[in-house]
Structure formats: structure tokens, C-alpha cells
Amino acid sequence: MIFATVGTSKHDFSRMVKTIDELSKKVEEMVLIQIGHSKHIPQNAMYVKFLNPVDFEKTIKKARVVIISGGSSSLFKCVDNGKKPIIFPRLKKYGEHIDNHQVQLGKGVSKEGLAFVANNLEELEGCLKSKNFSIVYKKQRSPIYDEIKKFIENL
């Protein structure tokens, strides 16, 4: 299964939903999109508006591939569950967020080998050719890590 999530931002992210919906026509496995506040309704992929936190984590664990918008909470969930996600970042120029912090986050974590980054359908298809979407991440946490993580997750 491929699981894609646009996160919980109030900004529309129909560009990602449309891209994943188009991708779902080209793959032979189930595609589930958590569309959040996006206006586009998928025509090919299965979708839900939102998942509760327990079901969200279960779906990440079950998925072969996880595609995220680039929100830090989704990234934490993937890494904590041994998944190397594909980040499809929101872009300011399309009104998908107030700035391009998801692009910056994607560059940083991809450089560390913790994620792939895709900005369009062709790049997504390229990422899907990878055979390894799992990671072993050795958590080297400073004492404040859990507090910061909790704060971000509760935003």
C-alpha cells in the first residue's frame, strides 16, 4: 500500500492530492490519501479527510511507501516507525503554505538519508523505483527532544 498524507495544515494542498491520484492510475497497489483540507477529491485513489492519531500511525506502519507533505510531525512519525518517506513539500508560490520551510526540511533530511524528495509526478515515479523505504535510525536525543516533539505534535 502507498499512503499519502497532506498533513493537518488549513491550507489547500490539492496539487499533491491530484498528483497522488494520477500516480494511483500507474501503480498496481492500493493508494490511500489523507486529503485534509484539500478541495480536490480523488477520482482513482481511496481517500479519507483525516485519521485519528492511532489510525494514522497504524497506517504508516502498514504502508510500503509513505508520501508526506513535509510537516515535521508526519516526518517524526515515519522515522519513529522505521519508514523513509517521500516528501512532497508545500510551496509558498502556490499558496500551499506561508513559506517554503517544507522545502528546506526536505533538503536537510534527504541529505541525511532519512527521506526522498519529489516535487512532481515524474520525481515521485523516480522515488518509487527505490526498493528501500525503511530506515534504521539511531535516536541520539538531547534531553529536550521529547519536549520539542510533544510541543510540535500538539500545535
C-alpha positions as CSV (number, residue, x, y, z in Angstrom):
1,M,0.0,0.0,0.0
2,I,1.0,3.6,-0.7
3,F,-0.1,6.0,2.0
4,A,0.0,9.8,1.3
5,T,-0.8,12.5,3.8
6,V,-1.2,16.2,3.2
7,G,-1.0,16.8,7.0
8,T,-3.3,18.9,9.0
9,S,-2.5,22.4,7.7
10,K,-5.6,24.5,6.9
11,H,-4.0,25.4,3.5
12,D,-5.3,23.6,0.5
13,F,-2.9,21.1,-1.0
14,S,-4.9,19.9,-4.0
15,R,-1.7,19.9,-6.1
16,M,-0.4,17.0,-4.0
17,V,-3.8,15.2,-4.0
18,K,-4.1,15.5,-7.8
19,T,-0.5,14.2,-8.3
20,I,-1.0,11.2,-6.0
21,D,-4.4,10.5,-7.6
22,E,-2.7,10.5,-11.0
23,L,0.1,8.3,-9.6
24,S,-2.5,5.8,-8.4
25,K,-3.5,5.1,-12.0
26,K,0.0,4.0,-12.8
27,V,0.7,1.6,-9.8
28,E,-0.7,-1.8,-9.1
29,E,-1.1,-1.4,-5.3
30,M,-3.7,0.3,-3.2
31,V,-3.2,4.1,-2.7
32,L,-4.8,5.8,0.3
33,I,-4.6,9.6,0.5
34,Q,-5.4,11.6,3.7
35,I,-6.6,14.8,2.0
36,G,-7.2,17.0,5.0
37,H,-8.5,20.4,4.0
38,S,-7.7,19.9,0.2
39,K,-10.5,20.8,-2.2
40,H,-9.7,18.2,-4.8
41,I,-11.5,14.9,-4.3
42,P,-9.5,11.9,-5.7
43,Q,-11.2,10.0,-8.5
44,N,-8.8,7.0,-8.6
45,A,-7.3,6.6,-5.2
46,M,-9.0,5.8,-1.9
47,Y,-9.2,8.7,0.5
48,V,-10.1,10.0,3.9
49,K,-10.2,13.5,5.2
50,F,-8.4,12.8,8.4
51,L,-7.2,9.9,10.5
52,N,-7.1,9.9,14.3
53,P,-3.6,9.6,15.7
54,V,-3.8,5.9,16.4
55,D,-5.1,5.0,12.9
56,F,-2.6,7.4,11.4
57,E,0.4,5.6,13.0
58,K,-1.1,2.2,12.2
59,T,-1.5,3.2,8.5
60,I,2.2,4.4,8.4
61,K,3.3,1.1,9.8
62,K,1.2,-0.9,7.3
63,A,2.2,1.1,4.2
64,R,5.1,0.0,2.0
65,V,5.6,3.6,0.9
66,V,4.6,6.8,2.8
67,I,4.4,10.2,1.0
68,I,4.1,13.2,3.3
69,S,3.7,16.9,2.7
70,G,6.9,17.7,4.7
71,G,5.3,18.5,8.0
72,S,7.6,17.7,10.9
73,S,5.0,15.7,12.8
74,S,4.5,13.3,9.9
75,L,8.2,13.1,9.4
76,F,8.7,12.2,13.1
77,K,6.0,9.5,12.8
78,C,7.7,8.0,9.8
79,V,11.2,8.0,11.2
80,D,10.0,6.7,14.6
81,N,8.3,3.8,12.7
82,G,11.3,2.9,10.6
83,K,9.9,4.4,7.3
84,K,11.9,6.5,4.9
85,P,9.1,8.8,3.4
86,I,8.9,10.7,0.2
87,I,8.5,14.4,1.0
88,F,6.3,16.3,-1.4
89,P,6.7,19.8,0.0
90,R,4.1,22.5,0.1
91,L,5.2,25.6,-1.8
92,K,4.5,29.2,-0.9
93,K,4.2,30.3,-4.6
94,Y,1.0,28.2,-4.9
95,G,-0.4,29.4,-1.6
96,E,0.1,26.0,0.0
97,H,1.8,27.5,3.0
98,I,3.1,30.8,4.3
99,D,6.8,30.0,3.5
100,N,9.0,27.2,2.0
101,H,10.1,25.6,5.2
102,Q,9.0,22.2,4.0
103,V,11.4,22.5,1.1
104,Q,14.2,23.3,3.5
105,L,13.3,20.5,5.8
106,G,13.2,18.1,2.8
107,K,16.6,19.1,1.7
108,G,18.1,18.6,5.1
109,V,16.6,15.2,5.9
110,S,17.2,13.8,2.4
111,K,20.9,14.8,2.7
112,E,20.9,12.7,5.9
113,G,19.3,9.8,4.1
114,L,16.1,10.0,6.1
115,A,13.7,10.8,3.2
116,F,13.4,11.2,-0.5
117,V,12.0,14.5,-2.0
118,A,9.7,14.8,-5.0
119,N,8.1,17.9,-6.4
120,N,6.1,16.4,-9.3
121,L,4.7,13.2,-10.7
122,E,7.9,12.3,-12.6
123,E,10.0,12.7,-9.5
124,L,7.5,10.7,-7.5
125,E,7.7,7.9,-10.0
126,G,11.5,8.0,-9.8
127,C,11.4,7.8,-6.0
128,L,9.1,4.8,-6.2
129,K,11.8,2.9,-8.1
130,S,13.7,2.7,-4.8
131,K,13.5,-0.7,-3.2
132,N,14.3,0.5,0.3
133,F,11.7,2.6,2.1
134,S,12.8,1.5,5.6
135,I,15.4,3.1,7.7
136,V,17.2,2.2,10.9
137,Y,17.5,5.5,12.8
138,K,19.5,5.6,15.9
139,K,17.9,8.1,18.1
140,Q,20.5,10.3,19.7
141,R,18.3,12.7,21.6
142,S,19.2,15.6,23.6
143,P,17.1,15.9,26.8
144,I,14.8,18.5,25.2
145,Y,13.9,16.3,22.1
146,D,10.8,14.8,23.6
147,E,9.5,18.1,24.8
148,I,10.0,19.7,21.4
149,K,8.4,16.8,19.7
150,K,5.4,16.9,22.1
151,F,5.0,20.7,21.5
152,I,5.1,20.3,17.7
153,E,2.6,17.4,17.7
154,N,0.2,19.5,19.9
155,L,0.2,22.6,17.6
